[in-house]
Amino acid sequence: MRPFTFLSVALTLGVVLLLSTPQAAKAQAASPWSTGVSNRGVAPVPFGPGEVKEYDVRLGRLRVGEGSMRVGEVEFVRGRRTYPLTMTVQGGLPLARVDDRMDSWLDVQTLTSHRFIQDLNQIRSTRYRAYEFFPEEGRYTRQDREGDQELASDQPLDDVSFLYFVRTLDLEPGKVYTLDRYFRESGNPVIVQVDRRDRVTVPAGTFNTVVVRPIIRTSGLFGEGGEAEIHFTDDDQRLMVMMTSRVPLLGSLSLHLREVTPGDPLRPFRPGSRAAQTR
């Protein structure tokens, strides 16, 4: 695989695919926000509309780009209320530039994905894929393909929604989750190992963190040889403040939190707001 391919995967899916096959062991998916949430029909989660995270992307000590993750105002998808989730990445090396965006619509009640869009623009390729998930029917469609395809889970998650879902787990050191909720069978399972507590400094500040190690049985970026680690804040918010991995030919890849704007997990749904618009 060419170096630019490693870089583009790292920049666009690096944060997410570290957990990108997480399907939560259903009984173990307890959230640290399991108390104090009074909204009916809203699953307890440590994020909400308005949350924005900005990242620096580095290869070794060299800053090569920037990325962001955002939670938008609640929107309807086929009658279901969802959090619109957006991940963008721009940058790269002089001969390996990327300008990528991924969007996911995560059900506020069931924490399953209903729609996933990839718009990836890289040095030698572009890719636009739009998926619609129908969990109650066990199928999904892809805009550029005819016919339905079978979902691998009745609670599907995609590359972006997985990262937010993992934040709802009880990330106590020593716990291990075997997750099978990725929407395609080829992505399952991922083993998420909660390794230890740590303290790290990034541009946004110094944080106490809990370190998660995804173990994916593949030779890719987040395979067992990549020694990938994600640092989440050791508090109720579970913000991802840093991700590190070793990339063949390139060395150490990392994402560092530069700035965060908190969201409002308890914001009530307001009829007549933008959420009432159907997409």
ABEGO torsion letter per residue (X at the ends): XBAAAAAAAAAAAAAAAAAAABBBBAAAABBAAABGBABBGBBBBABBBGBBBBBBBBBEABBAEBBBBBBBBBBBBGGBBBBBBBBBBBEEBAABBBBBBBBBBBBAAAGBBABBBBBBBBAABBBBBBBBBBAAAGBBBBAABBEBBBBABABBBBAAAAAAAAAABBBBBGBBBBBAABABAAAOBBBBBBABBBBBBBAAEBBBBBBBBBBBBBABAABAAAGBBBBBBBBAAGBBABBBBBBBGAEBBBBBBABBBBBBAABBBBBGBAAABBX
